[in-house]
């Protein structure tokens, strides 16, 4: 997957979360969880875009690490919605799969970049 496709994918995931949060029934609990999920999920795409403009390999890795953390946090809020029985697991299954795939690709990119950094340092 190239940079442009991953940008599109993270933005689409953010849009899905926006629609999910807008559809949640209003209560104190769903308002708090919804805001947290909205913040973390939309941060994924924003931080990926920032990583694409990283000034160094270390900067890119640091920003991709934020992408990983925000995606994992998003999963946490989705799990809370499911386990508190506010939203059925069936309705969120494909969203959880998408977030897990984004995490997996981000972790793979981080590992590749760290290996690249290590290899370039060992040649010095």
Buried (B, 14 or more C-beta within 10 A) or exposed (E): EEEEEBBEBBBEBBEBBBEBBEEBEEEEBBEEBBEBBBBBBBBBBBBBBBBBEBEEEEEBBBBBBBBBBBBBBBBEBBEBBBEEEBBEEEEBEEBBEBBEBBBEBBBEBBEEBEEEBEEEEEEE
